[in-house]
Structure formats: structure tokens, C-alpha cells
Amino acid sequence: MVELLPSKQTVARSNRVIRFGDFSPNSYFISFMELPEPLGQVERDASKYRFGGLEVKSVNILRLLSEMEGSYQLLKYMGFEEDMNAIDEMKKKYYKMYFRLSKQEKSLLD
């Protein structure tokens, strides 16, 4: 990979990135860098993003817990102790749910 000077521009096209940068005062060079293919499928089903549309699975509960942990930390740093404690109580409920679902999902695989 080639390092470019600060005056570079980046243009994304499909799975390649084209970089333009100053190589010398009167010339330019182009370098191509392969980008990885998308790791997963793009979700095109909008029905999952309505009330009750997302499956209650352990992975989705972990996503929820991650958001709650972030909210808890922000509340703690900002000094909102009452709200922080409310989030903490909610987290306990969902941690129990996560471990129960995770155990059930693993037992189905066995």
C-alpha cells in the first residue's frame, strides 16, 4: 500500500477505492486497493424494523445489552444516578433472558 500526501482524495466505486494524490508537483498517480466483500447480506426486509418485528434470540438480546451498557456508562459519567440505577435493573432482566436463551439455543444444536 502506498502512502499519499495530505492533499489526497478518495473515491469509492463498487469494491475498489481509487486514490488520487500528489506524487510530485506536476504529476499524479493512482493506486487501487481491493476492499473486502460485504461480510453479511444487506437486510432488505423492512418488516423487522417495526414494533415486535425482530426475533427474540440471544444475539439480539446481546445487541440490546450492549446499548444498555453504553447508556449506563454515559449516565454514570454525567452524574444521573437515578436513571443509571433504573438502567441497571433493566440490564439484570435482560442478562437473565440472554443466558436462558443462549442455553436453549445451544441445547438445540446438540
Secondary structure, 3 states (H helix, E strand, C coil): CCCCCCCCEEEEECCEEEEEEEEECCEEEEEEEECCCCCCCCCCCHHHHCCCCCCCCHHHHHHHHHHHHHHHHHHHHHCCHHHHHHHHHHHHHHHHHHHHHHHHHHHHHC
